[in-house]
Amino acid sequence: MHDEPQAPTPSPDATPPQCLIGRLERAKVHTGSKSERVALRLVLIEPVDGQGAMVLRRAGASPYQDLELQALEGQVLRVEGVMRNSYFLVQHYRVVSADPAADP
């Protein structure tokens, strides 16, 4: 007797993906703490939950250096993913433009 495979059950605390748009920049974060470092962050076109920028980490990429995202510094990105404690975990992204005013 073979049982049909079942789709994984989402955990009760599973967060639905969010979509953010902003300009990618490198900036110092957590200034004055042991966690102070230069990180890639998305300066948001529209603030989310009172935050004007989010540190990005791409799913499956190194948390210390992401050459793929670094190559996009200065460009406007549309990212989809989930918010974690201190960063936004990017599951998908695309370049929107080099000028945020050009793309609503």
The first five atom37 places (N, CA, C, CB, O) and aatype in JSON, in Angstrom:
{
  "aatype": [12, 8, 3, 6, 14, 5, 0, 14, 16, 14, 15, 14, 3, 0, 16, 14, 14, 5, 4, 10, 9, 7, 1, 10, 6, 1, 0, 11, 19, 8, 16, 7, 15, 11, 15, 6, 1, 19, 0, 10, 1, 10, 19, 10, 9, 6, 14, 19, 3, 7, 5, 7, 0, 12, 19, 10, 1, 1, 0, 7, 0, 15, 14, 18, 5, 3, 10, 6, 10, 5, 0, 10, 6, 7, 5, 19, 10, 1, 19, 6, 7, 19, 12, 1, 2, 15, 18, 13, 10, 19, 5, 8, 18, 1, 19, 19, 15, 0, 3, 14, 0, 0, 3, 14],
  "atom_mask": [
    [1, 1, 1, 1, 1],
    [1, 1, 1, 1, 1],
    [1, 1, 1, 1, 1],
    [1, 1, 1, 1, 1],
    [1, 1, 1, 1, 1],
    [1, 1, 1, 1, 1],
    [1, 1, 1, 1, 1],
    [1, 1, 1, 1, 1],
    [1, 1, 1, 1, 1],
    [1, 1, 1, 1, 1],
    [1, 1, 1, 1, 1],
    [1, 1, 1, 1, 1],
    [1, 1, 1, 1, 1],
    [1, 1, 1, 1, 1],
    [1, 1, 1, 1, 1],
    [1, 1, 1, 1, 1],
    [1, 1, 1, 1, 1],
    [1, 1, 1, 1, 1],
    [1, 1, 1, 1, 1],
    [1, 1, 1, 1, 1],
    [1, 1, 1, 1, 1],
    [1, 1, 1, 0, 1],
    [1, 1, 1, 1, 1],
    [1, 1, 1, 1, 1],
    [1, 1, 1, 1, 1],
    [1, 1, 1, 1, 1],
    [1, 1, 1, 1, 1],
    [1, 1, 1, 1, 1],
    [1, 1, 1, 1, 1],
    [1, 1, 1, 1, 1],
    [1, 1, 1, 1, 1],
    [1, 1, 1, 0, 1],
    [1, 1, 1, 1, 1],
    [1, 1, 1, 1, 1],
    [1, 1, 1, 1, 1],
    [1, 1, 1, 1, 1],
    [1, 1, 1, 1, 1],
    [1, 1, 1, 1, 1],
    [1, 1, 1, 1, 1],
    [1, 1, 1, 1, 1],
    [1, 1, 1, 1, 1],
    [1, 1, 1, 1, 1],
    [1, 1, 1, 1, 1],
    [1, 1, 1, 1, 1],
    [1, 1, 1, 1, 1],
    [1, 1, 1, 1, 1],
    [1, 1, 1, 1, 1],
    [1, 1, 1, 1, 1],
    [1, 1, 1, 1, 1],
    [1, 1, 1, 0, 1],
    [1, 1, 1, 1, 1],
    [1, 1, 1, 0, 1],
    [1, 1, 1, 1, 1],
    [1, 1, 1, 1, 1],
    [1, 1, 1, 1, 1],
    [1, 1, 1, 1, 1],
    [1, 1, 1, 1, 1],
    [1, 1, 1, 1, 1],
    [1, 1, 1, 1, 1],
    [1, 1, 1, 0, 1],
    [1, 1, 1, 1, 1],
    [1, 1, 1, 1, 1],
    [1, 1, 1, 1, 1],
    [1, 1, 1, 1, 1],
    [1, 1, 1, 1, 1],
    [1, 1, 1, 1, 1],
    [1, 1, 1, 1, 1],
    [1, 1, 1, 1, 1],
    [1, 1, 1, 1, 1],
    [1, 1, 1, 1, 1],
    [1, 1, 1, 1, 1],
    [1, 1, 1, 1, 1],
    [1, 1, 1, 1, 1],
    [1, 1, 1, 0, 1],
    [1, 1, 1, 1, 1],
    [1, 1, 1, 1, 1],
    [1, 1, 1, 1, 1],
    [1, 1, 1, 1, 1],
    [1, 1, 1, 1, 1],
    [1, 1, 1, 1, 1],
    [1, 1, 1, 0, 1],
    [1, 1, 1, 1, 1],
    [1, 1, 1, 1, 1],
    [1, 1, 1, 1, 1],
    [1, 1, 1, 1, 1],
    [1, 1, 1, 1, 1],
    [1, 1, 1, 1, 1],
    [1, 1, 1, 1, 1],
    [1, 1, 1, 1, 1],
    [1, 1, 1, 1, 1],
    [1, 1, 1, 1, 1],
    [1, 1, 1, 1, 1],
    [1, 1, 1, 1, 1],
    [1, 1, 1, 1, 1],
    [1, 1, 1, 1, 1],
    [1, 1, 1, 1, 1],
    [1, 1, 1, 1, 1],
    [1, 1, 1, 1, 1],
    [1, 1, 1, 1, 1],
    [1, 1, 1, 1, 1],
    [1, 1, 1, 1, 1],
    [1, 1, 1, 1, 1],
    [1, 1, 1, 1, 1],
    [1, 1, 1, 1, 1]
  ],
  "atom_positions": [
    [[0.83, -1.17, 0.0], [0.0, 0.0, 0.0], [0.88, 1.24, 0.0], [-0.95, -0.01, 1.21], [1.77, 1.39, 0.85]],
    [[0.64, 2.12, -0.95], [1.43, 3.34, -1.07], [0.57, 4.54, -0.74], [2.02, 3.48, -2.49], [-0.54, 4.69, -1.25]],
    [[1.08, 5.37, 0.12], [0.38, 6.61, 0.45], [0.8, 7.7, -0.52], [0.66, 7.04, 1.91], [1.96, 7.77, -0.92]],
    [[-0.14, 8.54, -0.9], [0.16, 9.68, -1.75], [1.01, 10.67, -0.97], [-1.14, 10.35, -2.27], [0.73, 10.93, 0.2]],
    [[2.06, 11.23, -1.59], [2.84, 12.25, -0.88], [1.96, 13.46, -0.59], [4.08, 12.68, -1.7], [1.14, 13.87, -1.41]],
    [[2.14, 14.01, 0.59], [1.36, 15.18, 0.98], [2.22, 16.43, 0.92], [0.78, 15.0, 2.39], [3.43, 16.39, 1.17]],
    [[1.57, 17.53, 0.58], [2.27, 18.81, 0.56], [2.65, 19.17, 1.98], [1.4, 19.94, -0.1], [1.89, 18.89, 2.91]],
    [[3.81, 19.79, 2.17], [4.2, 20.17, 3.52], [3.18, 21.15, 4.11], [5.6, 20.8, 3.53], [2.67, 22.03, 3.42]],
    [[2.91, 20.96, 5.37], [1.99, 21.85, 6.06], [2.76, 23.09, 6.5], [1.33, 21.14, 7.29], [3.79, 22.98, 7.15]],
    [[2.25, 24.28, 6.14], [2.96, 25.49, 6.56], [2.93, 25.62, 8.07], [2.35, 26.74, 5.9], [1.93, 25.29, 8.72]],
    [[4.02, 26.1, 8.63], [4.06, 26.28, 10.07], [3.1, 27.4, 10.46], [5.5, 26.61, 10.55], [2.84, 28.3, 9.67]],
    [[2.56, 27.33, 11.68], [1.58, 28.33, 12.08], [2.13, 29.75, 12.08], [1.07, 28.01, 13.45], [1.37, 30.71, 11.93]],
    [[3.44, 29.89, 12.23], [4.02, 31.24, 12.24], [4.59, 31.63, 10.88], [5.11, 31.33, 13.29], [5.36, 32.58, 10.78]],
    [[4.23, 30.89, 9.82], [4.71, 31.21, 8.47], [4.22, 32.6, 8.07], [4.24, 30.14, 7.44], [3.04, 32.92, 8.22]],
    [[5.13, 33.4, 7.59], [4.81, 34.77, 7.18], [4.62, 34.81, 5.68], [5.91, 35.76, 7.63], [5.46, 34.3, 4.94]],
    [[3.52, 35.41, 5.21], [3.36, 35.51, 3.75], [4.41, 36.46, 3.18], [1.94, 36.0, 3.39], [4.82, 37.41, 3.85]],
    [[4.84, 36.21, 1.95], [5.86, 37.07, 1.34], [5.37, 38.52, 1.2], [6.25, 36.53, -0.04], [4.19, 38.78, 1.0]],
    [[6.33, 39.43, 1.32], [6.07, 40.85, 1.11], [6.81, 41.29, -0.13], [6.5, 41.7, 2.34], [7.76, 40.63, -0.56]],
    [[6.39, 42.4, -0.71], [7.06, 42.98, -1.86], [7.49, 44.39, -1.5], [6.13, 42.97, -3.12], [6.68, 45.19, -1.04]],
    [[8.77, 44.7, -1.71], [9.32, 46.02, -1.4], [10.02, 46.58, -2.64], [10.32, 45.94, -0.21], [10.54, 45.82, -3.46]],
    [[10.01, 47.9, -2.77], [10.71, 48.56, -3.87], [11.6, 49.66, -3.28], [9.71, 49.16, -4.92], [11.15, 50.43, -2.44]],
    [[12.85, 49.71, -3.73], [13.75, 50.75, -3.26], [15.1, 50.68, -3.95], [0.0, 0.0, 0.0], [15.35, 49.8, -4.77]],
    [[15.96, 51.63, -3.59], [17.3, 51.69, -4.17], [18.27, 50.92, -3.28], [17.77, 53.17, -4.34], [18.28, 51.11, -2.06]],
    [[19.08, 50.06, -3.89], [20.05, 49.25, -3.16], [21.3, 50.07, -2.88], [20.4, 47.97, -3.96], [21.87, 50.69, -3.78]],
    [[21.72, 50.07, -1.63], [22.95, 50.79, -1.25], [23.71, 49.99, -0.21], [22.62, 52.21, -0.7], [23.17, 49.09, 0.44]],
    [[24.98, 50.35, -0.07], [25.83, 49.78, 0.97], [25.94, 50.82, 2.07], [27.25, 49.37, 0.41], [26.25, 51.98, 1.79]],
    [[25.68, 50.42, 3.32], [25.72, 51.39, 4.41], [26.1, 50.69, 5.71], [24.35, 52.09, 4.57], [25.93, 49.48, 5.86]],
    [[26.63, 51.47, 6.64], [26.96, 50.95, 7.96], [25.67, 50.73, 8.73], [27.92, 51.92, 8.72], [24.8, 51.61, 8.77]],
    [[25.54, 49.55, 9.35], [24.36, 49.22, 10.14], [24.77, 48.81, 11.55], [23.54, 48.11, 9.47], [25.91, 48.41, 11.78]],
    [[23.84, 48.92, 12.47], [24.07, 48.57, 13.88], [25.26, 49.33, 14.46], [24.3, 47.05, 14.02], [26.06, 48.78, 15.2]],
    [[25.35, 50.6, 14.12], [26.46, 51.45, 14.54], [26.59, 51.46, 16.07], [26.27, 52.87, 14.0], [25.61, 51.63, 16.79]],
    [[27.81, 51.29, 16.53], [28.1, 51.33, 17.96], [27.9, 50.02, 18.69], [0.0, 0.0, 0.0], [28.15, 49.95, 19.89]],
    [[27.46, 48.98, 17.99], [27.26, 47.68, 18.64], [28.32, 46.69, 18.16], [25.84, 47.14, 18.35], [29.09, 46.98, 17.25]],
    [[28.34, 45.51, 18.78], [29.25, 44.46, 18.33], [28.89, 43.97, 16.93], [29.24, 43.28, 19.31], [29.72, 43.37, 16.24]],
    [[27.67, 44.23, 16.51], [27.19, 43.8, 15.19], [27.43, 44.84, 14.1], [25.72, 43.46, 15.26], [26.99, 44.66, 12.97]],
    [[28.11, 45.94, 14.44], [28.34, 47.0, 13.45], [29.08, 46.44, 12.25], [29.14, 48.18, 14.07], [30.07, 45.72, 12.38]],
    [[28.57, 46.78, 11.06], [29.19, 46.31, 9.82], [28.63, 47.11, 8.65], [28.95, 44.79, 9.6], [27.66, 47.85, 8.8]],
    [[29.24, 46.94, 7.49], [28.71, 47.52, 6.26], [27.87, 46.42, 5.61], [29.86, 48.03, 5.29], [28.33, 45.29, 5.44]],
    [[26.63, 46.76, 5.26], [25.71, 45.77, 4.7], [24.96, 46.37, 3.52], [24.71, 45.28, 5.78], [24.91, 47.59, 3.35]],
    [[24.38, 45.5, 2.72], [23.51, 45.95, 1.64], [22.13, 46.19, 2.22], [23.46, 44.91, 0.47], [21.59, 45.35, 2.94]],
    [[21.56, 47.35, 1.9], [20.21, 47.62, 2.38], [19.41, 48.28, 1.27], [20.24, 48.52, 3.63], [19.95, 48.91, 0.36]],
    [[18.12, 48.12, 1.36], [17.19, 48.69, 0.4], [16.58, 49.93, 1.02], [16.1, 47.66, -0.03], [15.88, 49.84, 2.02]],
    [[16.85, 51.1, 0.42], [16.24, 52.35, 0.87], [14.88, 52.4, 0.19], [17.13, 53.64, 0.53], [14.79, 52.55, -1.03]],
    [[13.83, 52.27, 1.0], [12.49, 52.07, 0.47], [11.89, 53.33, -0.11], [11.6, 51.54, 1.55], [12.08, 54.43, 0.4]],
    [[11.14, 53.15, -1.21], [10.4, 54.26, -1.81], [9.29, 54.69, -0.85], [9.81, 53.85, -3.21], [9.05, 55.88, -0.66]],
    [[8.61, 53.7, -0.24], [7.58, 53.96, 0.75], [7.95, 53.2, 2.01], [6.15, 53.53, 0.23], [8.13, 51.98, 1.96]],
    [[8.08, 53.89, 3.16], [8.44, 53.2, 4.42], [7.45, 52.08, 4.76], [8.5, 54.22, 5.56], [6.26, 52.16, 4.46]],
    [[7.99, 51.05, 5.41], [7.18, 49.91, 5.86], [7.34, 49.8, 7.37], [7.62, 48.57, 5.14], [8.46, 49.7, 7.87]],
    [[6.23, 49.82, 8.08], [6.25, 49.73, 9.54], [7.2, 50.76, 10.15], [6.66, 48.33, 9.99], [7.92, 50.47, 11.1]],
    [[7.21, 51.97, 9.59], [8.03, 53.04, 10.11], [9.5, 52.96, 9.73], [0.0, 0.0, 0.0], [10.29, 53.81, 10.16]],
    [[9.89, 51.97, 8.95], [11.29, 51.81, 8.55], [11.48, 52.31, 7.13], [11.74, 50.33, 8.67], [10.73, 51.95, 6.22]],
    [[12.5, 53.13, 6.94], [12.79, 53.68, 5.62], [13.79, 52.86, 4.84], [0.0, 0.0, 0.0], [13.99, 53.1, 3.65]],
    [[14.43, 51.87, 5.5], [15.42, 51.03, 4.83], [15.45, 49.67, 5.5], [16.83, 51.68, 4.85], [15.17, 49.54, 6.69]],
    [[15.79, 48.65, 4.73], [15.87, 47.27, 5.23], [17.17, 46.65, 4.79], [14.67, 46.43, 4.73], [17.55, 46.75, 3.62]],
    [[17.87, 45.99, 5.71], [19.06, 45.21, 5.36], [18.56, 43.99, 4.58], [19.89, 44.78, 6.65], [17.59, 43.34, 4.98]],
    [[19.22, 43.69, 3.47], [18.82, 42.56, 2.63], [19.76, 41.38, 2.8], [18.76, 42.97, 1.16], [20.97, 41.55, 2.97]],
    [[19.2, 40.2, 2.75], [19.97, 38.96, 2.69], [19.25, 38.04, 1.72], [20.14, 38.28, 4.12], [18.07, 37.74, 1.91]],
    [[19.93, 37.61, 0.7], [19.33, 36.75, -0.33], [19.32, 35.3, 0.15], [20.08, 36.89, -1.68], [20.35, 34.79, 0.61]],
    [[18.17, 34.64, 0.04], [18.04, 33.24, 0.45], [19.07, 32.4, -0.29], [16.61, 32.72, 0.17], [19.18, 32.46, -1.51]],
    [[19.82, 31.6, 0.46], [20.82, 30.71, -0.12], [22.17, 31.35, -0.38], [0.0, 0.0, 0.0], [23.11, 30.67, -0.78]],
    [[22.29, 32.65, -0.15], [23.56, 33.35, -0.38], [24.29, 33.55, 0.95], [23.32, 34.73, -1.09], [23.7, 33.41, 2.02]],
    [[25.55, 33.87, 0.86], [26.34, 34.14, 2.05], [25.8, 35.36, 2.79], [27.83, 34.35, 1.68], [25.52, 36.38, 2.16]],
    [[25.64, 35.28, 4.1], [25.18, 36.44, 4.86], [26.27, 37.52, 4.97], [24.74, 36.02, 6.25], [25.97, 38.65, 5.36]],
    [[27.51, 37.19, 4.63], [28.62, 38.12, 4.78], [28.95, 38.87, 3.5], [29.83, 37.38, 5.25], [29.33, 40.04, 3.55]],
    [[28.81, 38.21, 2.37], [29.13, 38.86, 1.09], [28.31, 38.22, -0.01], [30.65, 38.76, 0.77], [28.42, 37.02, -0.27]],
    [[27.49, 39.02, -0.67], [26.65, 38.54, -1.76], [27.04, 39.33, -3.01], [25.12, 38.71, -1.43], [26.56, 40.43, -3.25]],
    [[27.92, 38.73, -3.8], [28.44, 39.41, -4.98], [27.34, 39.71, -6.0], [29.53, 38.58, -5.63], [27.42, 40.71, -6.72]],
    [[26.33, 38.86, -6.07], [25.24, 39.07, -7.03], [24.48, 40.35, -6.69], [24.27, 37.86, -7.03], [24.21, 41.16, -7.58]],
    [[24.12, 40.54, -5.42], [23.43, 41.78, -5.03], [24.37, 42.98, -5.06], [22.82, 41.62, -3.63], [23.95, 44.07, -5.44]],
    [[25.62, 42.79, -4.66], [26.58, 43.91, -4.66], [26.7, 44.52, -6.06], [27.96, 43.43, -4.17], [26.88, 45.73, -6.19]],
    [[26.61, 43.69, -7.08], [26.73, 44.18, -8.46], [25.56, 45.09, -8.84], [26.8, 43.0, -9.43], [25.64, 45.83, -9.82]],
    [[24.48, 45.05, -8.06], [23.28, 45.85, -8.37], [23.21, 47.13, -7.53], [22.02, 45.02, -8.13], [22.21, 47.84, -7.58]],
    [[24.25, 47.42, -6.78], [24.26, 48.61, -5.92], [23.94, 49.87, -6.72], [25.62, 48.76, -5.21], [24.5, 50.08, -7.8]],
    [[23.05, 50.69, -6.19], [22.67, 51.94, -6.84], [21.43, 51.81, -7.71], [0.0, 0.0, 0.0], [20.85, 52.82, -8.12]],
    [[21.01, 50.59, -8.01], [19.84, 50.38, -8.85], [18.58, 50.22, -8.0], [20.04, 49.15, -9.74], [18.65, 49.91, -6.81]],
    [[17.43, 50.45, -8.62], [16.15, 50.28, -7.95], [15.69, 48.84, -8.17], [15.08, 51.31, -8.47], [15.61, 48.37, -9.3]],
    [[15.38, 48.16, -7.06], [14.97, 46.77, -7.11], [13.56, 46.6, -6.57], [15.95, 45.89, -6.32], [13.11, 47.37, -5.71]],
    [[12.89, 45.6, -7.07], [11.63, 45.12, -6.49], [11.99, 43.76, -5.91], [10.43, 45.03, -7.58], [12.36, 42.84, -6.65]],
    [[11.87, 43.61, -4.6], [12.24, 42.37, -3.93], [11.01, 41.74, -3.3], [13.33, 42.61, -2.87], [10.11, 42.43, -2.82]],
    [[10.98, 40.41, -3.31], [9.91, 39.66, -2.66], [10.57, 38.72, -1.66], [9.04, 38.87, -3.7], [11.55, 38.06, -1.97]],
    [[10.02, 38.68, -0.46], [10.57, 37.82, 0.56], [9.85, 38.02, 1.88], [0.0, 0.0, 0.0], [8.7, 38.44, 1.91]],
    [[10.55, 37.7, 2.96], [9.95, 37.79, 4.29], [10.86, 38.55, 5.24], [9.64, 36.39, 4.84], [12.09, 38.47, 5.16]],
    [[10.24, 39.28, 6.15], [10.98, 40.02, 7.15], [11.4, 39.08, 8.27], [10.14, 41.19, 7.72], [10.6, 38.3, 8.77]],
    [[12.65, 39.15, 8.64], [13.18, 38.41, 9.78], [13.49, 39.42, 10.88], [14.48, 37.57, 9.39], [13.15, 40.59, 10.74]],
    [[14.11, 38.98, 11.96], [14.36, 39.88, 13.1], [15.11, 41.14, 12.72], [15.13, 39.15, 14.15], [14.69, 42.24, 13.06]],
    [[16.22, 41.0, 12.01], [17.04, 42.17, 11.73], [17.34, 42.37, 10.25], [18.33, 42.08, 12.48], [18.19, 43.19, 9.89]],
    [[16.65, 41.62, 9.38], [16.91, 41.75, 7.94], [15.7, 41.27, 7.15], [18.18, 40.95, 7.53], [14.78, 40.67, 7.71]],
    [[15.71, 41.55, 5.84], [14.67, 41.09, 4.92], [15.28, 39.97, 4.1], [14.14, 42.26, 4.02], [16.26, 40.19, 3.39]],
    [[14.71, 38.77, 4.16], [15.21, 37.61, 3.43], [14.6, 37.62, 2.03], [14.88, 36.28, 4.18], [13.41, 37.37, 1.85]],
    [[15.43, 37.89, 1.03], [14.99, 38.03, -0.36], [14.88, 36.65, -1.01], [15.96, 38.92, -1.16], [15.84, 35.89, -1.05]],
    [[13.68, 36.35, -1.51], [13.47, 35.1, -2.23], [13.53, 35.31, -3.74], [12.12, 34.48, -1.84], [14.0, 34.44, -4.47]],
    [[13.05, 36.47, -4.2], [13.1, 36.82, -5.62], [13.35, 38.32, -5.72], [11.78, 36.41, -6.37], [12.95, 39.09, -4.84]],
    [[14.0, 38.74, -6.8], [14.18, 40.17, -7.03], [14.26, 40.43, -8.52], [15.45, 40.7, -6.31], [14.53, 39.53, -9.32]],
    [[14.02, 41.68, -8.87], [14.26, 42.11, -10.25], [14.63, 43.58, -10.23], [13.0, 41.86, -11.17], [14.2, 44.33, -9.35]],
    [[15.43, 43.98, -11.2], [15.82, 45.38, -11.34], [14.64, 46.11, -11.97], [17.13, 45.54, -12.2], [14.13, 45.7, -13.01]],
    [[14.22, 47.21, -11.31], [13.1, 47.99, -11.81], [13.63, 49.07, -12.75], [12.29, 48.62, -10.65], [13.17, 49.18, -13.88]],
    [[14.59, 49.87, -12.27], [15.21, 50.91, -13.09], [16.36, 51.51, -12.32], [14.19, 52.0, -13.5], [16.65, 51.12, -11.18]],
    [[17.01, 52.46, -12.94], [18.06, 53.21, -12.26], [17.49, 54.46, -11.63], [19.18, 53.57, -13.24], [18.19, 55.15, -10.89]],
    [[16.21, 54.78, -11.91], [15.58, 56.0, -11.4], [14.26, 55.64, -10.72], [15.36, 57.03, -12.55], [13.31, 55.26, -11.41]],
    [[14.17, 55.76, -9.37], [12.95, 55.38, -8.69], [11.74, 56.2, -9.1], [13.14, 55.49, -7.22], [10.61, 55.71, -9.01]],
    [[11.93, 57.43, -9.56], [10.8, 58.26, -9.97], [10.19, 57.75, -11.28], [11.25, 59.72, -10.14], [9.03, 58.06, -11.58]],
    [[10.94, 56.99, -12.04], [10.46, 56.49, -13.33], [9.49, 55.32, -13.17], [11.63, 56.06, -14.19], [8.69, 55.07, -14.07]],
    [[9.56, 54.61, -12.05], [8.71, 53.44, -11.83], [7.92, 53.62, -10.54], [9.55, 52.15, -11.78], [8.51, 53.68, -9.46]],
    [[6.61, 53.69, -10.63], [5.81, 53.84, -9.41], [5.82, 52.6, -8.58], [4.4, 54.21, -9.75], [5.19, 52.56, -7.52]]
  ]
}
